[in-house]
């Protein structure tokens, strides 16, 4: 059959170019969206990092803010150095009266503030005087009023003599001790000393130095404080002062008593002894006889002092009268204080006293001090937590960098693919192999896009979106299980939304402590209520931290976490917050985490189980002659026969 030709027309329908163009457009859009997503994530990181830094600062300052809330509402902006010095001085004083309860010691603190106001000295100075006086004579510190009286007198003496407070306090207490005088005689002592300075030639400091040497002998010689001062002024009129006068008077009085003079009333009387000796002295006619009498009574060393006293009995009587019943110490102090420098000093003291005398400031400082002690004791845990937070953000930053690198690689691959796709359009109509190559390349790009989408699902942006979707449910669950794990979860969530977490914790803390706050306002007034609110604010931070430590201890068995959790629990109890019931008033039944104790209990149970164990041994012995024994009694052993008798 002959061949024939059938004319045919083939129409090529291009069904590839349009989808590929759509894919290219889609890939362009995807690249733009991915790039924008990475940029948004990086902006969020940069925005959150300062916020986290601020939140960290707020967290560290939160305890101090809560602690000094009472001080802030009082409107006092105080000097931290003055408060620190005041607390140090009070602490030193309390070491001497350490057996006092807080309630009893508060009386002494109130007295410190009272004396500071009366003397216009700073409460720091007064607290130091309390500490010095109590250390010199513990009996004077038996009551706040007694110690306050002596302290006030010592300060006045220091102002009158312009001597250091420590030296004035030592001189005053020394004289009280030597003459067996009580605290209520402190003003008498300082006025006698100041009066001696006013009427005689011996200053307050010089007279006090003389008493240091001969005060006890003067008291044993039945000399009053006034008479003893008069004797020092008699010697001062002859330029014998201070310790030198004290030494001379001590030896002279001892010799005078040994001479057997002045016992007319049965007891030794210095004034009578001098008068009796003076009568004998005046009856003698020659200087030799008089010198012999002086030498016999006083000895060669004390002859000069004895002669001065014999010749000045009238001056002695005059001085005695003039130093009795005066207020010279207060007058001298007022004169010395009436200067510009002292006025400026008193102005500064007034400011310090306003600060340290404020109950609001005191309460705030006490809480702040306790918070600082806690932070110091648990610095290891705080640093560990900080390291975890820093590690999280470092990982996030690394993920952002990796995303940028991946995006750059994607753009390069996409550019190459785009070039291939455009060339494939040119060859598609005439080359089926080119079509196959385009199909393979398209699938490869599609697979790469799927992988990119999977990678993007791990991006923090997606996590944040998911977190927002679950936020409401998470908050509800956290509140429902607040006392089991909710507080800890919220504290961890504070990394992302610190203020939301803090608000939730504050609400829960006020719910849990509301009865305590209302009771404080009703029974203790506004100040007690403010302190209760401050404690509640502080508890909003501490309770979640305690729960985190308890969970760490339970999961890892870490002893430091368990100890820190117990310390936190104890600290919360000390500041008065509610640690026994939940927010609805139901009692908490949560055993303290103690992995060591749990291990010990398990070991005890195992030992008891071993001790109560029993071993049965069956022996083929019809006559029961076999026995079993053990070298200890840890396991009970019994034997029996497995043979039937008679067989």
Secondary structure, DSSP 8 states (H G I E B T S, - for coil): ---------------SHHHHHHHHHHHHHHHHHHHHHHHHHHHHHHHHHHHHHHHHHHHHHHHHHHHTHHHHHTT----HHHHHHHHHHHHHHHHHTTTS-HHHHHHHHHHHHHHHHHHT--HHHHHHHHHHHHHH-GGGGSSHHHHHHHHHHHHHHHHHHT--HHHHHHHHHHHHHHTT--GGGHHHHHHHHHHHHHHSS--HHHHHHHHHHHHHHHHHTT--HHHHHHHHHHHHTTT--HHHHHHHHHHHHHHHHHTT-S-TTSS--HHHHHHHHHHHHHH--SHHHHHHHHHHHHTTTTHHHHHHHHHTHHHHHHHHHHTSS--HHHHHHHHHH-SHHHHHHHHHHHHHHHHHT-HHHHHHHHHHHHHHHHHHHTHHHHHHHHHHHHHHHHHHHHHHHHHHHHHHHHHHHHHHHHHHHHHHHHHGGG-HHHHHHHHHHHHHHHHHHHHHHHHHHTSHHHHHHHHHHHHHHHHHHHHHTIIIIIHHHHHHHTTT-HHHHHHHHHHHHHHHHHHHHHHHHHHHHHHHHHHHHHHHHHHHHHHHHHHHHHHHHHHH--HHHHHHHHHHHHHHHHTT---SB-TTS-B-------HHHHHHHHHHHHHHHHHT-EEEEEE--TT-------SSSSSEEEEEE-S-TT-
